[in-house]
Structure formats: C-alpha cells, structure tokens
Amino acid sequence: MRSTTRRGFLFGAGAGTIGLASGLAGGLALANDAEATAADIGFCADMSTHHIQAMAMCQRVLGRDTGDPVQAAAAEVLQTQSIEVGTMRAWLTDWGESTEAPDTVMAWMGMNFGAGIPAADMQGLASDEEMRALSLAEGIDQGRLWLDLMRAHHYGGVHMASAAVELASTEKVRRLAGVQVQVQTYEIEQYDLLLATDYA
C-alpha cells in the first residue's frame, strides 16, 4: 500500500515534468530571445552529456525486478530527460554549435572550473565501475543502487542548472534550467523517502 502511494507520487511528478519539457521544446524554441552566450551553449552541451548517462542508468533497470517505485521513477527520468536532450540539441543546432559530447566541461560556470574539467569528472556522473555494478545487480539491490546513483547524479544536475539560471542570457535556457532545479530537487526528496523505507 505504501509503495502504491509513492508510485503515484512519482508518476504525478513525471507527468508535470514531461508537460513542461514539451512546452519548452515547442514554444520556446521559436521564441525571439537574446543571443546565446558561452553560458547558454556550455550548459546545453554539458547538461545533454549529463542527461545521457542518466538515460543509460534508466535503461539498465527498466523491465527488471527492481520494485515498482524504481520502475516508475526510471521511466519518468528516461522520458523527461530524452525530451530535454532533444530540446537542448535543437538549440545548439540553431546556434550553429556542435551537438557532440564535449571532452571538457564546466568552463562556462567560472568559479573553480577555470578552463574546464574532463567530462568524466563532471559532478554527479557515475564511474564506469558503478555503471557496471548497476548492470550486474539484481532485484531490490539493483533498485537501491539505482536510487543511490541517480540521487548523486541529480545533485550534480541541480548544481549545474542552478548556475545556468544565474549565468545564461537566453530566457529559454534559464527557464529550462529552473524547471530542472525544481524537478530534480523534488525527485531527490522522493529517492530519499524510498531509500528510507522500501529500499532501506
């Protein structure tokens, strides 16, 4: 009964997120906006790379016996972040920028990142060993590992998106980043709840 309630929570959050992402992909992509700067371009390139690993995490658990709450959460993340990657790559294309995964990331954030850091060191990314462990785990253990890894992944995403809210020049990028902060913060709270109960 408790799992069903949390599953509904997660599905409800996902429906709202998908709607927001779809709106961004449609209306905002055509909006008359300020010229994109290094922050807009860097954020879209870096967050797309970040999202792609989250999507790979979801693909490793979907259809597996991880428990319904993780199945629901992974389906949400996969669908929402797929939409967002498509949106950010469309913007990059419109700006005449590459959609290839960058080797160096975070330079647009300034602060302690200087000329940037290797993409593999991006905050929140799981290591190759952690991704292998996720693939090999089974049952509730796999569900628990997915929650742990996605929780850390979202913390990195929130950090990056919060910077974009402050640094990006275009309204559409700031708005997408703001949605990501709100949604991923909420999802972290849900993962914490699951880790304290069903997956403790």
Backbone as ProteinMPNN parsed JSONL, in Angstrom:
{"seq_chain_A": "MRSTTRRGFLFGAGAGTIGLASGLAGGLALANDAEATAADIGFCADMSTHHIQAMAMCQRVLGRDTGDPVQAAAAEVLQTQSIEVGTMRAWLTDWGESTEAPDTVMAWMGMNFGAGIPAADMQGLASDEEMRALSLAEGIDQGRLWLDLMRAHHYGGVHMASAAVELASTEKVRRLAGVQVQVQTYEIEQYDLLLATDYA", "coords_chain_A": {"N_chain_A": [[0.834, -1.208, 0.0], [1.909, 1.221, 0.861], [3.929, 1.471, -1.056], [2.429, 1.781, -3.379], [1.296, 4.307, -2.994], [3.564, 5.965, -3.058], [4.381, 5.391, -5.631], [2.365, 6.565, -7.134], [2.869, 9.243, -6.495], [5.336, 9.612, -7.784], [4.689, 9.117, -10.485], [2.881, 11.216, -10.86], [4.527, 13.472, -10.578], [6.167, 13.069, -12.783], [4.445, 13.352, -14.984], [3.847, 16.077, -14.91], [6.39, 17.154, -15.297], [7.089, 16.199, -17.845], [5.196, 17.533, -19.372], [6.033, 20.217, -19.004], [8.583, 20.083, -20.162], [7.909, 19.443, -22.796], [6.545, 21.75, -23.566], [8.635, 23.596, -23.493], [10.222, 22.598, -25.542], [8.64, 23.123, -27.707], [7.181, 25.872, -27.892], [9.179, 27.693, -26.786], [11.446, 27.192, -28.27], [11.022, 28.562, -30.583], [10.878, 31.139, -29.836], [11.539, 34.683, -29.853], [14.604, 35.693, -28.757], [17.314, 36.592, -26.532], [20.756, 36.803, -27.627], [22.629, 33.814, -27.695], [25.081, 32.99, -25.27], [28.375, 31.976, -24.057], [27.659, 30.701, -21.715], [25.011, 29.793, -22.133], [25.409, 28.064, -24.318], [27.392, 26.315, -23.314], [26.084, 25.217, -21.081], [23.921, 23.816, -22.315], [25.314, 21.931, -23.868], [26.807, 20.57, -21.891], [24.849, 19.715, -20.04], [23.329, 18.067, -21.657], [25.13, 15.956, -22.086], [25.336, 15.07, -19.442], [22.686, 14.28, -18.946], [22.498, 12.145, -20.748], [23.926, 10.07, -19.558], [22.265, 9.594, -17.346], [19.999, 8.648, -18.656], [21.035, 6.272, -19.656], [21.419, 4.904, -17.255], [18.767, 4.517, -16.524], [17.89, 2.828, -18.582], [19.234, 0.534, -17.919], [17.823, -0.523, -15.79], [15.094, -0.616, -16.351], [12.337, -2.75, -16.865], [13.379, -4.693, -15.294], [13.465, -6.575, -12.164], [13.139, -4.574, -10.008], [11.356, -3.512, -8.248], [8.292, -1.703, -8.087], [8.333, 1.174, -7.499], [10.915, 2.099, -8.335], [10.851, 1.331, -11.0], [8.85, 3.065, -11.951], [10.016, 5.566, -11.393], [12.371, 5.462, -12.938], [11.313, 5.273, -15.52], [10.116, 7.787, -15.736], [12.349, 9.546, -15.556], [13.8, 8.767, -17.823], [12.013, 9.408, -19.956], [11.508, 12.184, -19.579], [14.105, 13.324, -19.585], [15.006, 12.572, -22.079], [13.394, 14.153, -23.745], [14.333, 16.658, -22.942], [17.049, 16.542, -23.727], [16.722, 16.415, -26.506], [15.586, 18.939, -26.903], [17.658, 20.707, -25.996], [19.717, 20.03, -27.765], [18.566, 20.781, -30.163], [18.506, 23.54, -29.825], [21.281, 24.038, -29.697], [21.971, 23.338, -32.314], [20.53, 25.31, -33.725], [22.009, 27.507, -32.955], [24.295, 27.094, -34.331], [26.166, 25.412, -33.221], [28.103, 22.558, -32.086], [26.668, 19.327, -31.499], [27.947, 17.237, -30.442], [29.275, 15.227, -27.766], [31.074, 17.013, -25.346], [34.621, 17.093, -24.647], [35.762, 18.541, -22.639], [34.361, 20.225, -19.903], [32.214, 22.536, -18.088], [33.604, 24.991, -18.104], [32.168, 27.28, -18.683], [30.952, 27.884, -16.311], [32.696, 29.216, -14.697], [33.945, 30.19, -11.599], [35.514, 27.732, -9.74], [36.3, 26.268, -11.888], [37.844, 27.133, -13.996], [39.508, 26.724, -17.002], [37.95, 24.617, -17.563], [36.989, 21.151, -16.972], [37.748, 17.602, -17.293], [35.242, 15.754, -19.05], [34.492, 13.329, -17.874], [34.795, 13.84, -15.211], [32.679, 15.322, -14.394], [30.376, 16.649, -12.056], [28.43, 14.383, -10.215], [28.32, 12.358, -12.095], [28.288, 8.856, -12.628], [30.845, 6.408, -12.124], [32.646, 4.241, -14.439], [32.887, 1.771, -13.229], [30.791, 1.84, -11.357], [28.618, 1.967, -13.093], [28.836, -0.53, -14.31], [28.394, -2.146, -12.078], [25.744, -1.481, -11.565], [24.512, -2.6, -13.785], [24.92, -5.307, -13.305], [23.745, -5.874, -10.87], [20.877, -7.163, -9.05], [17.316, -7.398, -8.572], [15.902, -5.949, -5.608], [18.282, -4.934, -4.662], [19.448, -3.884, -6.966], [17.596, -1.897, -7.5], [17.972, -0.257, -5.235], [20.634, 0.555, -5.638], [20.339, 1.98, -8.027], [18.753, 4.14, -7.118], [20.562, 5.346, -5.312], [22.678, 6.091, -7.061], [21.321, 7.707, -8.933], [20.388, 9.696, -7.298], [22.783, 10.996, -6.519], [23.55, 11.776, -9.059], [21.508, 13.566, -9.767], [22.027, 15.581, -7.864], [24.376, 16.659, -8.903], [23.311, 17.576, -11.321], [21.452, 19.514, -10.444], [23.185, 21.378, -9.329], [24.55, 22.3, -11.622], [22.386, 23.261, -13.192], [21.39, 25.271, -11.524], [23.45, 27.127, -11.683], [23.186, 27.838, -14.363], [20.722, 29.141, -14.359], [21.457, 31.541, -13.224], [23.513, 32.468, -14.914], [23.004, 32.167, -17.689], [22.039, 33.752, -20.792], [19.796, 33.644, -22.418], [16.247, 33.525, -22.273], [14.875, 31.101, -22.617], [16.755, 29.121, -21.973], [17.332, 29.737, -19.302], [14.801, 29.278, -18.242], [14.358, 26.523, -18.747], [16.469, 25.483, -17.226], [15.639, 26.298, -14.688], [13.306, 24.752, -14.371], [14.497, 22.223, -14.308], [15.98, 22.381, -11.919], [13.875, 22.522, -10.026], [12.393, 20.13, -10.499], [14.312, 18.042, -10.297], [15.216, 18.421, -7.7], [12.871, 17.824, -6.284], [12.627, 15.129, -7.038], [14.924, 14.028, -5.86], [14.152, 14.211, -3.178], [12.073, 12.324, -3.202], [13.531, 10.004, -3.795], [15.08, 9.83, -1.496], [13.084, 9.288, 0.356], [12.232, 6.755, -0.517], [14.613, 5.307, -0.157], [14.738, 5.299, 2.558], [12.675, 3.675, 3.274], [11.092, 1.474, 1.519], [13.436, 0.578, 0.243], [15.352, 0.364, 2.167]], "CA_chain_A": [[0.0, 0.0, 0.0], [2.807, 2.349, 0.939], [4.618, 1.567, -2.349], [1.497, 2.291, -4.373], [1.168, 5.741, -2.782], [4.762, 6.627, -3.564], [4.411, 5.226, -7.081], [1.503, 7.605, -7.661], [3.616, 10.474, -6.347], [6.363, 9.698, -8.815], [4.034, 9.264, -11.78], [2.317, 12.561, -10.932], [5.62, 14.405, -10.834], [6.654, 12.858, -14.135], [3.513, 13.913, -15.965], [4.048, 17.524, -14.929], [7.7, 17.443, -15.864], [7.047, 15.944, -19.279], [4.451, 18.635, -19.956], [6.889, 21.393, -19.025], [9.646, 19.882, -21.15], [7.311, 19.519, -24.131], [6.286, 23.156, -23.838], [9.903, 24.231, -23.797], [10.681, 22.134, -26.851], [7.821, 23.709, -28.752], [7.075, 27.32, -27.935], [10.378, 28.459, -26.506], [12.442, 27.017, -29.333], [10.718, 29.511, -31.643], [10.732, 32.472, -29.268], [12.559, 35.686, -30.095], [15.31, 35.674, -27.49], [18.643, 37.185, -26.544], [21.785, 35.996, -28.28], [23.231, 32.821, -26.81], [26.456, 33.235, -24.85], [29.105, 30.768, -23.68], [26.92, 30.009, -20.646], [23.886, 29.08, -22.757], [25.946, 26.977, -25.139], [28.074, 25.351, -22.447], [25.095, 24.499, -20.287], [23.187, 22.856, -23.142], [26.224, 20.841, -24.233], [27.192, 19.795, -20.709], [23.691, 19.038, -19.45], [22.969, 16.969, -22.552], [26.04, 14.855, -21.746], [24.937, 14.606, -18.108], [21.413, 13.575, -19.111], [22.669, 10.893, -21.487], [24.263, 8.997, -18.621], [21.058, 9.282, -16.57], [19.158, 7.813, -19.509], [21.655, 4.939, -19.681], [21.103, 4.282, -15.968], [17.37, 4.085, -16.574], [17.789, 1.688, -19.491], [19.779, -0.649, -17.246], [16.908, -1.08, -14.786], [13.72, -0.779, -16.833], [11.997, -4.126, -17.197], [14.0, -5.596, -14.323], [12.683, -6.767, -10.943], [13.67, -3.643, -9.01], [10.255, -2.944, -7.476], [7.509, -0.74, -8.861], [8.716, 2.591, -7.398], [12.079, 2.387, -9.174], [10.417, 1.252, -12.395], [8.142, 4.305, -12.262], [10.956, 6.686, -11.37], [13.277, 5.35, -14.084], [10.545, 5.604, -16.728], [9.973, 9.244, -15.726], [13.612, 10.202, -15.866], [14.147, 8.472, -19.206], [11.172, 10.158, -20.878], [11.706, 13.618, -19.398], [15.431, 13.772, -19.982], [15.08, 12.412, -23.534], [12.8, 15.366, -24.301], [15.226, 17.789, -22.68], [18.228, 16.413, -24.592], [16.296, 16.83, -27.841], [15.409, 20.392, -26.884], [18.954, 21.388, -25.894], [20.466, 19.803, -29.004], [17.942, 21.622, -31.196], [19.006, 24.896, -29.616], [22.684, 24.072, -30.122], [21.973, 23.354, -33.781], [20.078, 26.643, -34.146], [23.098, 28.452, -32.684], [25.453, 26.726, -35.132], [27.123, 24.751, -32.335], [28.166, 21.101, -32.164], [25.884, 18.532, -30.547], [28.797, 16.146, -29.962], [29.614, 15.307, -26.344], [32.344, 17.72, -25.18], [35.671, 16.453, -23.853], [35.99, 19.435, -21.499], [33.082, 20.789, -19.486], [32.089, 23.424, -16.932], [34.332, 26.262, -18.191], [31.182, 28.36, -18.696], [30.499, 28.155, -14.95], [33.662, 30.036, -13.983], [34.23, 29.742, -10.23], [36.737, 26.959, -9.589], [36.451, 25.364, -13.02], [38.868, 27.656, -14.88], [39.342, 26.409, -18.421], [37.109, 23.435, -17.667], [37.454, 19.88, -16.419], [37.378, 16.484, -18.17], [33.824, 15.406, -18.968], [34.308, 12.199, -16.957], [34.837, 14.335, -13.835], [31.501, 16.153, -14.142], [29.746, 16.339, -10.781], [27.257, 13.521, -10.229], [28.428, 11.237, -13.027], [28.729, 7.57, -12.09], [32.052, 5.87, -12.742], [32.438, 3.039, -15.248], [32.696, 0.647, -12.293], [29.434, 1.943, -10.811], [27.675, 1.6, -14.159], [28.892, -1.997, -14.441], [27.731, -2.711, -10.903], [24.305, -1.306, -11.754], [24.072, -3.574, -14.785], [25.035, -6.67, -12.787], [22.929, -6.052, -9.663], [19.567, -7.768, -9.291], [16.228, -7.223, -7.618], [15.852, -4.748, -4.785], [19.64, -4.377, -4.599], [19.627, -3.043, -8.145], [16.766, -0.71, -7.292], [18.629, 0.603, -4.248], [21.813, 1.16, -6.259], [19.86, 2.995, -8.964], [18.353, 5.303, -6.34], [21.777, 5.999, -4.807], [23.407, 6.71, -8.159], [20.53, 8.782, -9.532], [20.362, 10.777, -6.311], [24.041, 11.732, -6.692], [23.506, 12.35, -10.406], [20.635, 14.732, -9.705], [22.708, 16.652, -7.141], [25.236, 17.312, -9.878], [22.466, 18.288, -12.275], [20.899, 20.708, -9.79], [24.289, 22.336, -9.208], [24.78, 22.879, -12.943], [21.213, 24.02, -13.61], [21.317, 26.486, -10.697], [24.399, 28.082, -12.264], [22.628, 28.32, -15.627], [19.668, 30.113, -14.036], [22.106, 32.817, -12.942], [24.509, 32.892, -15.902], [22.551, 32.111, -19.084], [21.489, 35.006, -21.324], [18.507, 33.451, -23.077], [15.145, 33.181, -21.369], [14.505, 29.696, -22.726], [17.714, 28.311, -21.223], [17.095, 29.986, -17.876], [13.552, 28.637, -17.833], [14.582, 25.083, -18.699], [17.324, 25.204, -16.068], [14.812, 26.442, -13.489], [12.469, 23.55, -14.278], [15.355, 21.109, -13.905], [16.259, 22.534, -10.489], [12.682, 22.191, -9.25], [12.005, 18.733, -10.67], [15.319, 17.124, -9.767], [15.192, 18.559, -6.24], [11.727, 17.031, -5.832], [12.921, 13.707, -7.224], [15.873, 13.648, -4.8], [13.351, 14.006, -1.96], [11.372, 11.054, -3.347], [14.518, 8.928, -3.685], [15.423, 9.721, -0.075], [11.958, 8.612, 1.019], [12.286, 5.328, -0.883], [15.801, 4.704, 0.463], [14.476, 5.174, 3.991], [11.542, 2.774, 3.518], [11.057, 0.255, 0.713], [14.758, 0.135, -0.182], [16.288, 0.521, 3.292]], "C_chain_A": [[0.864, 1.253, 0.0], [3.51, 2.567, -0.391], [3.707, 2.173, -3.41], [1.349, 3.802, -4.234], [2.372, 6.471, -3.346], [4.85, 6.512, -5.079], [3.54, 6.3, -7.739], [2.161, 8.972, -7.597], [4.583, 10.663, -7.504], [5.747, 9.863, -10.196], [3.472, 10.669, -11.933], [3.374, 13.599, -11.226], [6.083, 14.296, -12.272], [5.749, 13.477, -15.174], [3.678, 15.419, -16.063], [5.355, 17.91, -15.577], [7.695, 17.281, -17.364], [6.282, 17.059, -19.982], [5.283, 19.896, -20.056], [7.961, 21.27, -20.091], [9.103, 19.983, -22.566], [7.026, 20.963, -24.517], [7.551, 23.903, -24.202], [10.378, 23.864, -25.191], [9.905, 22.794, -27.977], [7.914, 25.221, -28.782], [8.378, 28.065, -27.763], [11.426, 28.33, -27.594], [12.236, 28.043, -30.446], [10.69, 30.952, -31.141], [11.868, 33.397, -29.695], [13.293, 35.91, -28.787], [16.647, 36.373, -27.638], [19.631, 36.246, -27.237], [22.407, 35.04, -27.269], [24.68, 33.172, -26.52], [27.127, 31.907, -24.511], [28.37, 29.992, -22.6], [25.755, 29.211, -21.212], [24.386, 27.851, -23.504], [26.582, 25.902, -24.27], [27.103, 24.544, -21.617], [24.385, 23.446, -21.12], [24.067, 21.672, -23.537], [26.515, 19.948, -23.033], [26.008, 19.045, -20.111], [23.197, 17.919, -20.351], [23.828, 15.745, -22.252], [25.652, 14.232, -20.411], [23.658, 13.775, -18.201], [21.599, 12.213, -19.781], [23.1, 9.763, -20.554], [23.059, 8.617, -17.763], [20.137, 8.373, -17.374], [19.717, 6.392, -19.594], [21.407, 4.194, -18.372], [19.681, 3.722, -15.977], [17.211, 2.845, -17.45], [18.32, 0.406, -18.859], [18.799, -1.288, -16.269], [15.492, -1.313, -15.303], [13.471, -2.205, -17.313], [12.614, -5.148, -16.265], [13.162, -5.619, -13.041], [13.218, -5.894, -9.808], [12.631, -3.153, -8.018], [9.586, -1.837, -8.266], [7.962, 0.71, -8.71], [9.913, 2.948, -8.265], [11.717, 2.284, -10.644], [9.716, 2.545, -12.809], [9.104, 5.483, -12.352], [11.879, 6.654, -12.578], [12.563, 5.685, -15.388], [10.365, 7.106, -16.857], [11.236, 9.935, -16.187], [13.969, 9.988, -17.336], [13.327, 9.329, -20.175], [11.449, 11.658, -20.796], [13.059, 14.069, -19.935], [15.681, 13.543, -21.471], [14.527, 13.654, -24.227], [13.757, 16.542, -24.133], [16.489, 17.726, -23.526], [17.876, 16.853, -26.013], [16.15, 18.339, -27.949], [16.752, 21.107, -26.887], [19.786, 21.197, -27.158], [19.873, 20.613, -30.159], [18.421, 23.064, -31.06], [20.455, 25.021, -30.052], [22.788, 24.137, -31.647], [21.561, 24.726, -34.314], [21.183, 27.687, -33.969], [24.353, 28.147, -33.509], [26.536, 26.045, -34.337], [27.048, 23.225, -32.48], [27.242, 20.458, -31.127], [26.675, 17.318, -30.06], [29.089, 16.333, -28.477], [30.967, 15.987, -26.187], [33.344, 16.897, -24.362], [35.946, 17.223, -22.571], [34.699, 20.156, -21.177], [33.276, 21.8, -18.362], [32.85, 24.751, -17.029], [33.375, 27.449, -18.125], [30.724, 28.764, -17.302], [31.461, 29.052, -14.184], [34.013, 29.412, -12.648], [35.551, 28.977, -10.192], [37.046, 26.079, -10.794], [37.461, 25.863, -14.052], [38.566, 27.393, -16.342], [38.5, 25.16, -18.63], [37.759, 22.199, -17.066], [37.098, 18.767, -17.394], [35.916, 16.106, -17.965], [33.566, 14.282, -17.975], [34.289, 12.63, -15.503], [33.646, 15.223, -13.493], [30.786, 15.682, -12.87], [28.503, 15.477, -10.971], [27.359, 12.348, -11.171], [28.903, 9.98, -12.298], [29.989, 7.125, -12.822], [31.706, 4.662, -13.606], [32.172, 1.834, -14.35], [31.296, 0.662, -11.701], [28.393, 1.577, -11.857], [27.677, 0.092, -14.384], [28.176, -2.667, -13.275], [26.216, -2.604, -11.025], [23.765, -2.333, -12.742], [23.998, -4.975, -14.203], [24.164, -6.932, -11.567], [21.559, -6.61, -10.042], [18.581, -7.364, -8.21], [16.274, -5.895, -6.886], [17.227, -4.118, -4.649], [19.912, -3.478, -5.799], [18.804, -1.76, -8.014], [17.406, 0.267, -6.335], [19.843, 1.298, -4.861], [21.403, 2.236, -7.256], [19.468, 4.27, -8.219], [19.561, 6.069, -5.82], [22.504, 6.753, -5.915], [22.638, 7.871, -8.778], [20.415, 9.969, -8.587], [21.619, 11.639, -6.453], [24.072, 12.444, -8.046], [22.661, 13.617, -10.409], [21.279, 15.882, -8.932], [23.645, 17.406, -8.082], [24.447, 18.116, -10.883], [21.891, 19.569, -11.695], [21.969, 21.783, -9.663], [24.519, 23.057, -10.541], [23.611, 23.755, -13.372], [21.062, 25.307, -12.805], [22.271, 27.553, -11.228], [23.838, 28.668, -13.556], [21.516, 29.333, -15.399], [20.272, 31.5, -13.841], [22.92, 33.358, -14.117], [24.015, 32.943, -17.341], [21.919, 33.439, -19.504], [20.094, 34.837, -21.904], [17.448, 32.998, -22.077], [14.831, 31.693, -21.413], [15.468, 28.797, -21.972], [17.517, 28.509, -19.728], [15.84, 29.262, -17.392], [13.708, 27.116, -17.754], [15.423, 24.708, -17.48], [16.53, 25.308, -14.767], [13.892, 25.255, -13.276], [13.302, 22.368, -13.787], [15.695, 21.182, -12.424], [15.068, 22.066, -9.658], [12.376, 20.698, -9.305], [13.029, 17.8, -10.038], [15.444, 17.235, -8.255], [14.049, 17.743, -5.647], [12.031, 15.54, -5.935], [13.935, 13.21, -6.204], [15.118, 13.37, -3.503], [12.613, 12.673, -2.017], [12.332, 9.87, -3.228], [14.922, 8.73, -2.225], [14.326, 8.973, 0.689], [11.997, 7.11, 0.725], [13.476, 4.634, -0.225], [15.626, 4.511, 1.967], [13.387, 4.159, 4.306], [11.674, 1.506, 2.693], [12.437, -0.303, 0.385], [15.813, 0.29, 0.915], [17.085, -0.774, 3.5]], "O_chain_A": [[0.613, 2.208, -0.735], [3.677, 3.707, -0.823], [4.146, 2.973, -4.236], [1.282, 4.51, -5.239], [2.224, 7.481, -4.034], [5.337, 7.427, -5.743], [3.914, 6.875, -8.761], [2.035, 9.772, -8.524], [4.643, 11.727, -8.121], [6.23, 10.664, -10.996], [3.569, 11.26, -13.008], [3.155, 14.506, -12.029], [6.363, 15.307, -12.915], [6.227, 14.065, -16.145], [3.654, 15.982, -17.157], [5.421, 18.887, -16.324], [8.232, 18.122, -18.085], [6.671, 17.487, -21.069], [5.249, 20.58, -21.079], [8.226, 22.216, -20.833], [9.759, 20.544, -23.444], [7.24, 21.356, -25.663], [7.552, 24.741, -25.103], [10.876, 24.712, -25.932], [10.434, 23.002, -29.068], [8.638, 25.789, -29.6], [8.66, 28.989, -28.526], [12.21, 29.252, -27.818], [13.176, 28.359, -31.175], [10.501, 31.881, -31.927], [13.005, 32.962, -29.876], [12.668, 36.283, -27.793], [17.061, 36.707, -28.749], [19.368, 35.055, -27.407], [22.678, 35.415, -26.128], [25.417, 33.597, -27.409], [26.524, 30.844, -24.659], [28.442, 28.764, -22.562], [25.536, 28.068, -20.811], [23.861, 26.748, -23.346], [26.337, 24.713, -24.469], [27.264, 23.334, -21.46], [24.255, 22.301, -20.687], [23.606, 20.531, -23.537], [26.477, 18.722, -23.139], [26.134, 17.885, -19.721], [22.692, 16.913, -19.854], [23.317, 14.628, -22.173], [25.642, 13.01, -20.269], [23.56, 12.701, -17.608], [20.933, 11.243, -19.42], [22.684, 8.619, -20.738], [22.854, 7.437, -17.482], [19.561, 7.433, -16.828], [18.958, 5.423, -19.603], [21.207, 2.979, -18.382], [19.427, 2.613, -15.506], [16.481, 1.92, -17.096], [17.897, -0.689, -19.229], [18.928, -2.47, -15.951], [14.763, -2.131, -14.742], [14.266, -2.786, -18.052], [12.394, -6.348, -16.429], [12.269, -4.793, -12.855], [13.685, -6.398, -8.786], [12.965, -2.462, -7.056], [10.238, -1.12, -9.025], [7.981, 1.434, -9.706], [9.921, 4.016, -8.877], [12.215, 3.062, -11.458], [9.962, 3.061, -13.899], [9.02, 6.297, -13.272], [12.147, 7.693, -13.181], [13.149, 6.315, -16.269], [10.449, 7.648, -17.958], [11.215, 10.787, -17.075], [14.391, 10.923, -18.017], [13.881, 9.912, -21.107], [11.605, 12.323, -21.82], [13.153, 15.068, -20.649], [16.49, 14.251, -22.07], [15.12, 14.15, -25.185], [13.966, 17.324, -25.061], [16.958, 18.761, -24.0], [18.641, 17.577, -26.649], [16.536, 18.945, -28.949], [16.967, 22.016, -27.69], [20.49, 22.117, -27.575], [20.605, 21.076, -31.034], [18.706, 23.728, -32.056], [20.825, 25.997, -30.705], [23.589, 24.894, -32.195], [22.174, 25.241, -35.249], [21.276, 28.637, -34.747], [25.355, 28.854, -33.401], [27.705, 26.085, -34.721], [26.043, 22.684, -32.943], [27.063, 20.979, -30.026], [26.138, 16.469, -29.349], [29.143, 17.461, -27.987], [31.929, 15.577, -26.836], [32.958, 16.11, -23.498], [36.313, 16.643, -21.549], [34.015, 20.644, -22.077], [34.351, 21.904, -17.771], [32.749, 25.569, -16.114], [33.718, 28.499, -17.58], [30.173, 29.849, -17.117], [31.102, 29.595, -13.139], [34.343, 28.228, -12.58], [36.592, 29.516, -10.57], [37.945, 25.24, -10.738], [37.895, 25.087, -14.903], [37.518, 27.78, -16.858], [38.352, 24.694, -19.76], [38.934, 22.212, -16.7], [36.23, 18.96, -18.245], [35.411, 16.133, -16.842], [32.535, 14.275, -17.303], [33.822, 11.883, -14.643], [33.607, 15.815, -12.415], [30.616, 14.484, -12.641], [27.633, 15.795, -11.782], [26.561, 11.416, -11.07], [29.803, 10.036, -11.46], [30.173, 7.43, -14.0], [30.603, 4.123, -13.515], [31.339, 0.985, -14.665], [30.675, -0.391, -11.555], [27.39, 0.94, -11.536], [26.624, -0.498, -14.624], [27.441, -3.637, -13.461], [25.489, -3.519, -10.639], [22.675, -2.872, -12.547], [23.113, -5.751, -14.564], [23.87, -8.087, -11.256], [21.14, -6.539, -11.197], [18.961, -7.034, -7.087], [16.631, -4.862, -7.452], [17.338, -2.898, -4.533], [20.538, -2.427, -5.66], [19.264, -0.676, -8.374], [17.396, 1.475, -6.572], [20.06, 2.488, -4.634], [22.039, 3.287, -7.33], [19.818, 5.368, -8.652], [19.59, 7.298, -5.875], [22.898, 7.906, -5.738], [23.225, 8.901, -9.111], [20.353, 11.116, -9.029], [21.531, 12.866, -6.501], [24.558, 13.569, -8.158], [23.056, 14.628, -10.99], [21.099, 17.042, -9.3], [23.701, 18.635, -8.062], [24.855, 19.214, -11.262], [21.846, 20.596, -12.373], [21.693, 22.965, -9.866], [24.664, 24.279, -10.575], [23.814, 24.867, -13.86], [20.647, 26.329, -13.351], [21.946, 28.74, -11.225], [23.994, 29.861, -13.816], [21.381, 30.285, -16.167], [19.684, 32.506, -14.238], [23.009, 34.572, -14.3], [24.563, 33.699, -18.143], [21.342, 34.154, -18.685], [19.295, 35.774, -21.888], [17.712, 32.206, -21.171], [14.552, 31.084, -20.38], [15.043, 27.802, -21.385], [17.536, 27.541, -18.968], [15.809, 28.709, -16.293], [13.241, 26.493, -16.8], [15.125, 23.736, -16.787], [16.721, 24.508, -13.851], [13.709, 24.798, -12.148], [12.85, 21.599, -12.939], [15.699, 20.158, -11.741], [15.228, 21.306, -8.703], [12.127, 20.075, -8.274], [12.661, 16.869, -9.322], [15.746, 16.244, -7.59], [14.222, 17.056, -4.64], [11.726, 14.777, -5.019], [13.82, 12.08, -5.728], [15.414, 12.398, -2.807], [12.528, 11.965, -1.013], [11.989, 8.85, -2.63], [15.087, 7.598, -1.769], [14.606, 8.138, 1.55], [11.813, 6.294, 1.628], [13.356, 3.492, 0.217], [16.283, 3.665, 2.574], [13.185, 3.811, 5.469], [12.312, 0.551, 3.136], [12.601, -1.516, 0.261], [17.011, 0.341, 0.635], [17.924, -0.845, 4.398]]}, "name": "protein", "num_of_chains": 1, "seq": "MRSTTRRGFLFGAGAGTIGLASGLAGGLALANDAEATAADIGFCADMSTHHIQAMAMCQRVLGRDTGDPVQAAAAEVLQTQSIEVGTMRAWLTDWGESTEAPDTVMAWMGMNFGAGIPAADMQGLASDEEMRALSLAEGIDQGRLWLDLMRAHHYGGVHMASAAVELASTEKVRRLAGVQVQVQTYEIEQYDLLLATDYA"}
